[in-house]
Amino acid sequence: MKKYLKYLFTCLSAAVFITASSPTKSSEEWRTDYKKALEQAVVERKKVLLNFTGSDWCRWCIRFKEEVFDRPEFVQFAKKHLVLVRVDFPRSGSLPRRLLEQNERLRKEYRVREFPTFVLLDCNGKKLRERVGYMEGGATEMGRWIHLLPSHCKASGSGRHKIEG
C-alpha cells in the first residue's frame, strides 16, 4: 500500500509540474465576432488585436500562436489591455458560412495578403498599426509593438465600425 501511494504521489506531482510549465490554451480569450469584439472594446476601453491567420496550415501562424498567444504572460497581458479577435482562414473549411464571409470582408478591408498579419485597432475600430509576417522576438516584441501607442481609449459614437460588403 505504501509503495502504491508513493507511486501515485509521484505521478500526480509529475502531472502538476508538466501542466504548470506548459503553455496556456488561450482559445477561450479569442473572439471571432468582430462587431461584438468592438462593442466589448468600447465598454472595457481596450484596444483590439486582429490576428489574421491560417490556423491549420500556416506554419508561421501556428508557431507564433505557440510561442506567444498560448503563453501565460501574453494571456494575462491581453486580459488587461486587449480584446483579441481571430480572423481565421483554415483550409479544413470548418467555419460557419457567416464567419467565413465576415473574415473575407475583414481581409479585404484591411488589405491582408499574407499570414500572419496583426492589425491593432483602438476601441472605436480605427486602425492604429499593422504588422505582417512572423514577429521575431515573440512576446517581448509583441508587447513593445502594442505599448508604443497610448494605453487609454476614448469611446466615440456607437463604438461600431462599418464593414463594407
ZAKOL-770425 format. One record per residue: residue number from 1; residue in three letters; chain; x, y, z of N, C-alpha, C, CB in turn. Coordinates in nm, 2 decimals, padded with zeros to 4 digits, always signed. Glycine has a CB too. Example, Ala and Ser with C-alpha at 12.3 -4.5 7.8 and 13.67 -1.06 7.14 Angstrom:
BEGIN
1_ALA_A_+01.32_-00.57_+00.78_+01.23_-00.45_+00.78_+01.32_-00.33_+00.78_+01.13_-00.45_+00.90
2_SER_A_+01.28_-00.22_+00.71_+01.37_-00.11_+00.71_+01.29_+00.00_+00.79_+01.41_-00.06_+00.57
This chain:
BEGIN
1_MET_A_+00.08_-00.12_+00.00_+00.00_+00.00_+00.00_+00.09_+00.13_+00.00_-00.09_+00.00_+00.12
2_LYS_A_+00.19_+00.12_+00.08_+00.28_+00.24_+00.09_+00.35_+00.26_-00.04_+00.39_+00.22_+00.20
3_LYS_A_+00.39_+00.15_-00.11_+00.45_+00.16_-00.24_+00.36_+00.23_-00.34_+00.50_+00.02_-00.29
4_TYR_A_+00.23_+00.18_-00.34_+00.13_+00.23_-00.43_+00.11_+00.38_-00.41_+00.00_+00.16_-00.41
5_LEU_A_+00.10_+00.43_-00.28_+00.08_+00.57_-00.25_+00.19_+00.65_-00.30_+00.05_+00.59_-00.10
6_LYS_A_+00.31_+00.60_-00.28_+00.43_+00.67_-00.33_+00.43_+00.69_-00.48_+00.56_+00.60_-00.28
7_TYR_A_+00.40_+00.58_-00.55_+00.39_+00.58_-00.69_+00.28_+00.68_-00.74_+00.35_+00.44_-00.75
8_LEU_A_+00.16_+00.68_-00.67_+00.05_+00.77_-00.71_+00.10_+00.92_-00.68_-00.07_+00.74_-00.62
9_PHE_A_+00.16_+00.94_-00.57_+00.21_+01.08_-00.54_+00.31_+01.13_-00.65_+00.27_+01.08_-00.40
10_THR_A_+00.40_+01.04_-00.69_+00.50_+01.07_-00.79_+00.43_+01.11_-00.92_+00.60_+00.96_-00.81
11_CYS_A_+00.33_+01.03_-00.96_+00.26_+01.05_-01.09_+00.18_+01.18_-01.08_+00.16_+00.94_-01.12
12_LEU_A_+00.11_+01.21_-00.97_+00.04_+01.33_-00.96_+00.13_+01.45_-00.96_-00.04_+01.33_-00.83
13_SER_A_+00.25_+01.44_-00.89_+00.34_+01.55_-00.89_+00.39_+01.58_-01.03_+00.46_+01.52_-00.79
14_ALA_A_+00.42_+01.48_-01.10_+00.47_+01.50_-01.24_+00.37_+01.56_-01.33_+00.52_+01.36_-01.30
15_ALA_A_+00.24_+01.52_-01.31_+00.13_+01.58_-01.39_+00.12_+01.73_-01.36_+00.00_+01.51_-01.36
16_VAL_A_+00.12_+01.76_-01.23_+00.11_+01.90_-01.19_+00.23_+01.99_-01.25_+00.11_+01.92_-01.04
17_PHE_A_+00.35_+01.93_-01.24_+00.46_+02.00_-01.29_+00.45_+02.03_-01.44_+00.59_+01.93_-01.26
18_ILE_A_+00.41_+01.92_-01.52_+00.40_+01.93_-01.66_+00.29_+02.03_-01.70_+00.37_+01.80_-01.72
19_THR_A_+00.18_+02.03_-01.63_+00.07_+02.12_-01.66_+00.11_+02.26_-01.63_-00.05_+02.08_-01.57
20_ALA_A_+00.18_+02.29_-01.52_+00.22_+02.42_-01.48_+00.32_+02.48_-01.57_+00.28_+02.42_-01.34
21_SER_A_+00.41_+02.40_-01.64_+00.51_+02.45_-01.72_+00.47_+02.46_-01.87_+00.63_+02.37_-01.71
22_SER_A_+00.35_+02.40_-01.90_+00.31_+02.40_-02.04_+00.24_+02.53_-02.07_+00.21_+02.28_-02.06
23_PRO_A_+00.23_+02.56_-02.20_+00.16_+02.68_-02.25_+00.02_+02.68_-02.21_+00.18_+02.70_-02.40
24_THR_A_-00.04_+02.80_-02.18_-00.18_+02.81_-02.15_-00.26_+02.81_-02.28_-00.21_+02.95_-02.08
25_LYS_A_-00.37_+02.74_-02.28_-00.45_+02.74_-02.40_-00.54_+02.86_-02.39_-00.54_+02.61_-02.41
26_SER_A_-00.52_+02.95_-02.49_-00.58_+03.08_-02.48_-00.70_+03.09_-02.57_-00.48_+03.19_-02.52
27_SER_A_-00.75_+02.98_-02.63_-00.86_+02.98_-02.72_-00.98_+03.05_-02.67_-00.89_+02.85_-02.77
28_GLU_A_-01.01_+03.04_-02.54_-01.13_+03.10_-02.48_-01.12_+03.25_-02.47_-01.15_+03.04_-02.34
29_GLU_A_-01.00_+03.31_-02.49_-00.97_+03.45_-02.48_-01.00_+03.52_-02.62_-00.83_+03.48_-02.44
30_TRP_A_-01.00_+03.44_-02.73_-01.02_+03.49_-02.86_-01.16_+03.49_-02.90_-00.93_+03.41_-02.96
31_ARG_A_-01.20_+03.61_-02.96_-01.34_+03.62_-03.01_-01.33_+03.60_-03.16_-01.40_+03.76_-02.98
32_THR_A_-01.44_+03.57_-03.22_-01.45_+03.55_-03.37_-01.54_+03.66_-03.43_-01.48_+03.41_-03.41
33_ASP_A_-01.63_+03.71_-03.35_-01.73_+03.80_-03.39_-01.68_+03.95_-03.38_-01.87_+03.79_-03.31
34_TYR_A_-01.64_+04.01_-03.49_-01.58_+04.14_-03.50_-01.66_+04.25_-03.43_-01.55_+04.17_-03.64
35_LYS_A_-01.79_+04.25_-03.46_-01.88_+04.36_-03.41_-01.89_+04.34_-03.26_-02.02_+04.35_-03.47
36_LYS_A_-01.91_+04.22_-03.21_-01.91_+04.21_-03.06_-01.78_+04.24_-02.99_-01.95_+04.06_-03.03
37_ALA_A_-01.67_+04.21_-03.06_-01.54_+04.25_-03.01_-01.53_+04.40_-02.99_-01.43_+04.19_-03.09
38_LEU_A_-01.57_+04.47_-03.09_-01.57_+04.62_-03.09_-01.66_+04.67_-02.98_-01.61_+04.68_-03.22
39_GLU_A_-01.77_+04.61_-02.96_-01.86_+04.66_-02.85_-01.79_+04.63_-02.72_-02.00_+04.58_-02.86
40_GLN_A_-01.73_+04.52_-02.70_-01.66_+04.49_-02.58_-01.54_+04.59_-02.56_-01.60_+04.34_-02.58
41_ALA_A_-01.47_+04.62_-02.66_-01.36_+04.71_-02.65_-01.41_+04.85_-02.60_-01.29_+04.73_-02.79
42_VAL_A_-01.52_+04.90_-02.65_-01.58_+05.03_-02.61_-01.61_+05.02_-02.46_-01.70_+05.06_-02.69
43_VAL_A_-01.68_+04.92_-02.42_-01.72_+04.90_-02.28_-01.60_+04.90_-02.18_-01.81_+04.78_-02.26
44_GLU_A_-01.50_+04.82_-02.22_-01.38_+04.80_-02.14_-01.26_+04.89_-02.17_-01.33_+04.65_-02.16
45_ARG_A_-01.28_+04.98_-02.27_-01.18_+05.08_-02.31_-01.05_+05.01_-02.34_-01.17_+05.18_-02.20
46_LYS_A_-01.05_+04.91_-02.43_-00.93_+04.84_-02.46_-00.91_+04.85_-02.61_-00.95_+04.69_-02.42
47_LYS_A_-00.79_+04.82_-02.65_-00.75_+04.81_-02.79_-00.80_+04.67_-02.84_-00.60_+04.83_-02.82
48_VAL_A_-00.81_+04.66_-02.98_-00.85_+04.53_-03.04_-00.73_+04.48_-03.12_-00.98_+04.55_-03.13
49_LEU_A_-00.70_+04.36_-03.10_-00.59_+04.30_-03.18_-00.66_+04.19_-03.28_-00.48_+04.23_-03.09
50_LEU_A_-00.65_+04.22_-03.41_-00.70_+04.13_-03.51_-00.58_+04.04_-03.55_-00.76_+04.20_-03.63
51_ASN_A_-00.60_+03.91_-03.54_-00.50_+03.81_-03.58_-00.55_+03.74_-03.71_-00.46_+03.71_-03.47
52_PHE_A_-00.50_+03.78_-03.82_-00.53_+03.72_-03.95_-00.44_+03.59_-03.96_-00.52_+03.81_-04.07
53_THR_A_-00.50_+03.48_-03.96_-00.43_+03.35_-03.95_-00.48_+03.24_-04.04_-00.42_+03.31_-03.81
54_GLY_A_-00.40_+03.15_-04.07_-00.44_+03.02_-04.13_-00.41_+02.92_-04.03_-00.37_+03.00_-04.27
55_SER_A_-00.50_+02.90_-03.94_-00.47_+02.82_-03.81_-00.43_+02.68_-03.83_-00.59_+02.83_-03.72
56_ASP_A_-00.47_+02.62_-03.94_-00.44_+02.48_-03.96_-00.34_+02.45_-04.08_-00.57_+02.40_-03.99
57_TRP_A_-00.28_+02.55_-04.13_-00.19_+02.53_-04.24_-00.07_+02.63_-04.24_-00.26_+02.54_-04.37
58_CYS_A_-00.08_+02.75_-04.19_+00.02_+02.85_-04.19_+00.12_+02.82_-04.08_-00.04_+02.99_-04.18
59_ARG_A_+00.24_+02.77_-04.12_+00.34_+02.73_-04.01_+00.38_+02.84_-03.93_+00.46_+02.66_-04.08
60_TRP_A_+00.39_+02.97_-03.98_+00.44_+03.08_-03.90_+00.33_+03.13_-03.81_+00.48_+03.20_-03.99
61_CYS_A_+00.20_+03.11_-03.85_+00.09_+03.14_-03.76_+00.08_+03.04_-03.65_-00.05_+03.14_-03.84
62_ILE_A_+00.10_+02.92_-03.68_+00.10_+02.81_-03.57_+00.21_+02.84_-03.47_+00.11_+02.67_-03.63
63_ARG_A_+00.33_+02.86_-03.53_+00.45_+02.89_-03.44_+00.43_+03.01_-03.35_+00.58_+02.91_-03.53
64_PHE_A_+00.37_+03.12_-03.41_+00.35_+03.24_-03.33_+00.25_+03.21_-03.22_+00.31_+03.36_-03.42
65_LYS_A_+00.15_+03.14_-03.25_+00.04_+03.11_-03.15_+00.11_+03.03_-03.04_-00.07_+03.02_-03.22
66_GLU_A_+00.19_+02.93_-03.07_+00.25_+02.85_-02.96_+00.35_+02.93_-02.88_+00.32_+02.73_-03.02
67_GLU_A_+00.43_+03.02_-02.95_+00.54_+03.09_-02.88_+00.49_+03.22_-02.81_+00.64_+03.13_-02.98
68_VAL_A_+00.37_+03.27_-02.85_+00.33_+03.40_-02.79_+00.19_+03.39_-02.74_+00.33_+03.51_-02.90
69_PHE_A_+00.09_+03.36_-02.82_-00.05_+03.37_-02.78_-00.09_+03.26_-02.68_-00.14_+03.35_-02.90
70_ASP_A_-00.02_+03.15_-02.68_-00.05_+03.05_-02.58_+00.02_+03.06_-02.45_-00.03_+02.91_-02.64
71_ARG_A_+00.11_+03.15_-02.44_+00.20_+03.17_-02.32_+00.12_+03.24_-02.21_+00.33_+03.25_-02.35
72_PRO_A_+00.13_+03.20_-02.09_+00.06_+03.26_-01.98_+00.08_+03.42_-01.97_+00.10_+03.20_-01.84
73_GLU_A_+00.20_+03.46_-02.00_+00.24_+03.60_-01.99_+00.15_+03.68_-02.08_+00.39_+03.63_-02.02
74_PHE_A_+00.14_+03.63_-02.21_+00.05_+03.70_-02.31_-00.09_+03.70_-02.27_+00.07_+03.64_-02.45
75_VAL_A_-00.14_+03.59_-02.22_-00.28_+03.57_-02.18_-00.31_+03.68_-02.07_-00.31_+03.43_-02.13
76_GLN_A_-00.23_+03.69_-01.97_-00.25_+03.79_-01.87_-00.25_+03.93_-01.92_-00.15_+03.77_-01.75
77_PHE_A_-00.15_+03.96_-02.00_-00.14_+04.09_-02.06_-00.26_+04.13_-02.14_-00.01_+04.10_-02.15
78_ALA_A_-00.31_+04.03_-02.23_-00.42_+04.06_-02.31_-00.55_+04.08_-02.23_-00.44_+03.94_-02.41
79_LYS_A_-00.57_+04.01_-02.12_-00.68_+04.02_-02.04_-00.69_+04.17_-01.99_-00.68_+03.93_-01.92
80_LYS_A_-00.58_+04.23_-01.96_-00.58_+04.37_-01.91_-00.59_+04.47_-02.02_-00.46_+04.39_-01.83
81_HIS_A_-00.54_+04.45_-02.14_-00.52_+04.55_-02.23_-00.59_+04.53_-02.37_-00.38_+04.57_-02.26
82_LEU_A_-00.63_+04.41_-02.40_-00.68_+04.39_-02.54_-00.81_+04.31_-02.54_-00.57_+04.31_-02.61
83_VAL_A_-00.88_+04.33_-02.66_-00.98_+04.24_-02.70_-00.92_+04.16_-02.82_-01.12_+04.31_-02.73
84_LEU_A_-00.91_+04.03_-02.81_-00.85_+03.95_-02.91_-00.95_+03.90_-03.01_-00.77_+03.84_-02.85
85_VAL_A_-00.92_+03.92_-03.14_-01.01_+03.87_-03.25_-00.93_+03.78_-03.34_-01.08_+03.98_-03.32
86_ARG_A_-00.97_+03.65_-03.36_-00.90_+03.56_-03.45_-00.98_+03.57_-03.58_-00.90_+03.42_-03.40
87_VAL_A_-00.92_+03.61_-03.69_-00.98_+03.62_-03.82_-00.91_+03.50_-03.90_-00.95_+03.76_-03.89
88_ASP_A_-00.98_+03.39_-03.90_-00.91_+03.27_-03.94_-00.96_+03.23_-04.08_-00.95_+03.15_-03.85
89_PHE_A_-00.86_+03.17_-04.16_-00.88_+03.12_-04.29_-00.83_+02.97_-04.30_-00.81_+03.21_-04.40
90_PRO_A_-00.90_+02.88_-04.23_-00.85_+02.74_-04.23_-00.88_+02.67_-04.36_-00.92_+02.66_-04.11
91_ARG_A_-00.79_+02.58_-04.39_-00.81_+02.50_-04.52_-00.91_+02.39_-04.49_-00.68_+02.45_-04.57
92_SER_A_-00.94_+02.36_-04.37_-01.03_+02.25_-04.34_-01.17_+02.29_-04.37_-01.02_+02.21_-04.19
93_GLY_A_-01.20_+02.41_-04.39_-01.34_+02.46_-04.42_-01.43_+02.44_-04.30_-01.39_+02.39_-04.54
94_SER_A_-01.38_+02.44_-04.18_-01.47_+02.41_-04.07_-01.54_+02.53_-04.00_-01.38_+02.35_-03.96
95_LEU_A_-01.53_+02.65_-04.07_-01.60_+02.77_-04.01_-01.74_+02.78_-04.07_-01.52_+02.89_-04.04
96_PRO_A_-01.83_+02.83_-03.99_-01.97_+02.86_-04.04_-01.96_+02.97_-04.15_-02.06_+02.91_-03.93
97_ARG_A_-02.06_+02.96_-04.24_-02.06_+03.05_-04.36_-02.06_+03.20_-04.32_-02.18_+03.02_-04.44
98_ARG_A_-02.13_+03.23_-04.22_-02.14_+03.37_-04.17_-02.00_+03.42_-04.13_-02.24_+03.38_-04.05
99_LEU_A_-01.93_+03.33_-04.06_-01.79_+03.37_-04.01_-01.69_+03.38_-04.13_-01.74_+03.27_-03.91
100_LEU_A_-01.70_+03.29_-04.22_-01.62_+03.29_-04.34_-01.64_+03.42_-04.42_-01.65_+03.17_-04.44
101_GLU_A_-01.77_+03.46_-04.43_-01.80_+03.59_-04.50_-01.75_+03.71_-04.43_-01.95_+03.60_-04.52
102_GLN_A_-01.76_+03.71_-04.30_-01.71_+03.82_-04.22_-01.56_+03.83_-04.23_-01.75_+03.80_-04.07
103_ASN_A_-01.49_+03.72_-04.22_-01.35_+03.72_-04.23_-01.30_+03.76_-04.37_-01.29_+03.58_-04.20
104_GLU_A_-01.37_+03.72_-04.47_-01.33_+03.77_-04.60_-01.35_+03.92_-04.62_-01.41_+03.69_-04.71
105_ARG_A_-01.46_+03.97_-04.56_-01.48_+04.12_-04.57_-01.36_+04.19_-04.49_-01.61_+04.16_-04.50
106_LEU_A_-01.33_+04.14_-04.37_-01.22_+04.20_-04.30_-01.08_+04.19_-04.37_-01.21_+04.13_-04.16
107_ARG_A_-01.06_+04.08_-04.44_-00.94_+04.06_-04.51_-00.93_+04.16_-04.62_-00.93_+03.92_-04.57
108_LYS_A_-01.04_+04.19_-04.69_-01.04_+04.29_-04.80_-01.03_+04.43_-04.74_-01.17_+04.28_-04.88
109_GLU_A_-01.10_+04.46_-04.63_-01.10_+04.59_-04.57_-00.96_+04.63_-04.53_-01.19_+04.60_-04.45
110_TYR_A_-00.89_+04.53_-04.47_-00.75_+04.56_-04.42_-00.64_+04.52_-04.52_-00.73_+04.49_-04.28
111_ARG_A_-00.68_+04.49_-04.64_-00.59_+04.45_-04.75_-00.48_+04.35_-04.70_-00.52_+04.58_-04.80
112_VAL_A_-00.53_+04.25_-04.64_-00.44_+04.14_-04.59_-00.41_+04.05_-04.71_-00.50_+04.06_-04.47
113_ARG_A_-00.28_+04.03_-04.73_-00.24_+03.94_-04.84_-00.15_+03.83_-04.79_-00.16_+04.02_-04.95
114_GLU_A_-00.10_+03.84_-04.67_-00.01_+03.74_-04.62_-00.05_+03.71_-04.47_+00.14_+03.79_-04.62
115_PHE_A_-00.01_+03.58_-04.43_-00.04_+03.54_-04.29_+00.09_+03.51_-04.23_-00.13_+03.42_-04.29
116_PRO_A_+00.11_+03.53_-04.10_+00.01_+03.61_-04.02_+00.02_+03.76_-04.04_+00.04_+03.58_-03.87
117_THR_A_-00.09_+03.82_-04.02_-00.10_+03.97_-04.02_-00.17_+04.01_-03.89_-00.17_+04.03_-04.15
118_PHE_A_-00.11_+04.11_-03.82_-00.17_+04.16_-03.70_-00.21_+04.30_-03.72_-00.07_+04.14_-03.58
119_VAL_A_-00.33_+04.33_-03.69_-00.38_+04.47_-03.70_-00.43_+04.51_-03.56_-00.50_+04.48_-03.81
120_LEU_A_-00.38_+04.63_-03.52_-00.42_+04.68_-03.39_-00.51_+04.80_-03.41_-00.29_+04.73_-03.31
121_LEU_A_-00.63_+04.79_-03.34_-00.73_+04.90_-03.36_-00.75_+04.96_-03.22_-00.86_+04.84_-03.41
122_ASP_A_-00.80_+05.09_-03.23_-00.85_+05.15_-03.10_-00.99_+05.09_-03.07_-00.85_+05.30_-03.11
123_CYS_A_-01.04_+05.13_-02.96_-01.17_+05.08_-02.92_-01.29_+05.12_-03.01_-01.21_+05.12_-02.78
124_ASN_A_-01.26_+05.22_-03.10_-01.37_+05.26_-03.19_-01.35_+05.20_-03.33_-01.36_+05.41_-03.21
125_GLY_A_-01.25_+05.11_-03.34_-01.23_+05.04_-03.47_-01.13_+05.11_-03.56_-01.36_+05.02_-03.54
126_LYS_A_-01.07_+05.22_-03.52_-00.97_+05.29_-03.60_-00.84_+05.22_-03.60_-00.96_+05.44_-03.55
127_LYS_A_-00.79_+05.19_-03.72_-00.66_+05.12_-03.73_-00.55_+05.21_-03.68_-00.63_+05.08_-03.88
128_LEU_A_-00.47_+05.15_-03.58_-00.36_+05.21_-03.52_-00.23_+05.17_-03.59_-00.35_+05.19_-03.38
129_ARG_A_-00.21_+05.04_-03.62_-00.09_+04.99_-03.68_-00.12_+04.85_-03.73_+00.03_+05.00_-03.59
130_GLU_A_-00.02_+04.80_-03.81_-00.03_+04.67_-03.87_+00.11_+04.61_-03.88_-00.09_+04.68_-04.02
131_ARG_A_+00.12_+04.48_-03.87_+00.24_+04.41_-03.88_+00.22_+04.28_-03.96_+00.30_+04.37_-03.73
132_VAL_A_+00.30_+04.26_-04.06_+00.28_+04.15_-04.15_+00.40_+04.05_-04.13_+00.28_+04.19_-04.30
133_GLY_A_+00.36_+03.92_-04.11_+00.46_+03.82_-04.10_+00.50_+03.78_-03.96_+00.59_+03.86_-04.17
134_TYR_A_+00.58_+03.68_-03.94_+00.62_+03.63_-03.81_+00.70_+03.74_-03.74_+00.70_+03.50_-03.83
135_MET_A_+00.67_+03.76_-03.62_+00.74_+03.87_-03.54_+00.85_+03.81_-03.46_+00.64_+03.94_-03.45
136_GLU_A_+00.98_+03.83_-03.50_+01.09_+03.78_-03.43_+01.09_+03.85_-03.29_+01.23_+03.81_-03.50
137_GLY_A_+01.13_+03.78_-03.19_+01.13_+03.83_-03.05_+01.01_+03.79_-02.97_+01.14_+03.98_-03.06
138_GLY_A_+00.91_+03.73_-03.04_+00.80_+03.67_-02.97_+00.72_+03.77_-02.88_+00.84_+03.56_-02.89
139_ALA_A_+00.69_+03.72_-02.76_+00.60_+03.80_-02.67_+00.66_+03.94_-02.64_+00.58_+03.72_-02.54
140_THR_A_+00.79_+03.94_-02.62_+00.86_+04.07_-02.59_+00.84_+04.17_-02.70_+01.01_+04.05_-02.57
141_GLU_A_+00.86_+04.13_-02.82_+00.84_+04.22_-02.94_+00.69_+04.26_-02.95_+00.89_+04.16_-03.07
142_MET_A_+00.60_+04.16_-02.94_+00.46_+04.19_-02.95_+00.42_+04.30_-02.84_+00.38_+04.06_-02.93
143_GLY_A_+00.47_+04.28_-02.72_+00.44_+04.38_-02.62_+00.49_+04.52_-02.65_+00.50_+04.33_-02.48
144_ARG_A_+00.61_+04.53_-02.70_+00.67_+04.66_-02.74_+00.58_+04.72_-02.85_+00.81_+04.64_-02.79
145_TRP_A_+00.55_+04.64_-02.95_+00.47_+04.68_-03.06_+00.33_+04.74_-03.02_+00.45_+04.57_-03.16
146_ILE_A_+00.27_+04.68_-02.92_+00.14_+04.72_-02.87_+00.16_+04.84_-02.78_+00.07_+04.61_-02.79
147_HIS_A_+00.26_+04.84_-02.70_+00.28_+04.95_-02.60_+00.34_+05.08_-02.65_+00.36_+04.90_-02.49
148_LEU_A_+00.38_+05.08_-02.78_+00.43_+05.21_-02.83_+00.32_+05.31_-02.85_+00.50_+05.18_-02.97
149_LEU_A_+00.20_+05.27_-02.83_+00.08_+05.36_-02.85_+00.02_+05.39_-02.72_-00.03_+05.29_-02.94
150_PRO_A_-00.05_+05.51_-02.71_-00.12_+05.54_-02.58_-00.21_+05.43_-02.53_-00.20_+05.67_-02.60
151_SER_A_-00.21_+05.41_-02.40_-00.29_+05.30_-02.35_-00.43_+05.33_-02.33_-00.23_+05.26_-02.22
152_HIS_A_-00.47_+05.45_-02.32_-00.61_+05.48_-02.30_-00.69_+05.48_-02.43_-00.63_+05.62_-02.23
153_CYS_A_-00.82_+05.46_-02.42_-00.91_+05.46_-02.54_-01.03_+05.53_-02.50_-00.93_+05.31_-02.58
154_LYS_A_-01.06_+05.63_-02.58_-01.19_+05.71_-02.55_-01.29_+05.66_-02.66_-01.16_+05.86_-02.57
155_ALA_A_-01.40_+05.62_-02.60_-01.51_+05.57_-02.69_-01.58_+05.69_-02.76_-01.61_+05.49_-02.61
156_SER_A_-01.61_+05.68_-02.88_-01.68_+05.78_-02.95_-01.80_+05.72_-03.03_-01.59_+05.86_-03.05
157_GLY_A_-01.91_+05.78_-03.03_-02.02_+05.73_-03.10_-02.07_+05.59_-03.05_-01.99_+05.71_-03.25
158_SER_A_-02.11_+05.51_-03.14_-02.17_+05.38_-03.10_-02.06_+05.27_-03.07_-02.26_+05.33_-03.21
159_GLY_A_-01.94_+05.30_-03.11_-01.83_+05.20_-03.10_-01.84_+05.10_-03.21_-01.85_+05.13_-02.96
160_ARG_A_-01.92_+05.12_-03.31_-01.93_+05.03_-03.42_-01.85_+05.08_-03.54_-02.07_+05.00_-03.46
161_HIS_A_-01.79_+04.99_-03.61_-01.71_+05.02_-03.72_-01.77_+04.95_-03.84_-01.56_+04.98_-03.71
162_LYS_A_-01.82_+05.03_-03.94_-01.89_+04.97_-04.05_-01.79_+04.89_-04.14_-01.95_+05.08_-04.14
163_ILE_A_-01.84_+04.77_-04.18_-01.76_+04.69_-04.27_-01.84_+04.69_-04.40_-01.74_+04.54_-04.22
164_GLU_A_-01.77_+04.73_-04.51_-01.83_+04.73_-04.64_-01.85_+04.59_-04.69_-01.75_+04.81_-04.74
165_GLY_A_-01.95_+04.56_-04.76_-01.96_+04.43_-04.82_-02.10_+04.38_-04.81_-01.88_+04.33_-04.76
